[in-house]
Amino acid sequence: MVLKNREKIVLLIGLLAVAIWAFDQFYYAPQKKKILNLKAEIHAAEYRLNESLVFSKGVATVEAEVARLEKELHGVRERMLRGEEFRAFLKQLARDSDRLKMKMISLSPQEEKIVRPQGKLESAALQFKKVTVQLILHASYNALGNYLKGIEQLPFVVAIDHLKIERKEEILPCLKVTMDLSVRILSPE
């Protein structure tokens, strides 16, 4: 059986089509799936890498914040009053009021509950006392401003919890000032 040229060409095209189909099914399609899987793995790895970079930046930020807070805590501990120094604080308030020609009407300190520090950064034998001092005084506006600046510059941790300024006709040109100051005292147990 002899094949004509036309049949040879059709047979050759058929064999070529089967070869292309076999190449596509058995080689190209599996390789394409592998490539897609590898691209997905690369994308996942890049995502994890970016996530770890963000995490490491966050850790660095947190470490810097912790270092800053520890430095601030150290500064606060240095500024804390210890035992007898509270008397020096009260004397300083009296001296400032006298120097600024302010009339102190009343001064009443009250000690609050002991607060034990949380955590074990320092020795557990330390305790903190909060003393609230309520002051009522008569002062001019400028003298009051200088007095508050003086309180801010004290070498103690002093917080102004309450400040009330009233204008009374009986004491003009002075103002009636009511203020509550909080002082933290650090004392060994």
Secondary structure, DSSP 8 states (H G I E B T S, - for coil): ----HHHHHHHHHHHHHHHHHHHIIIIIHHHHHHHHHHHHHHHHHHHHHHHHHHHHHHHHHHHHHHHHHHHHHHHHHHHSB-TTHHHHHHHHHHHHHHHTT-EEEEEEEEEEEEE--SSSSS-TTEEEEEEEEEEEEEE-HHHHHHHHHHHHTSSS-EEEEEEEEE--GGGTTSEEEEEEEEEEEEEE-
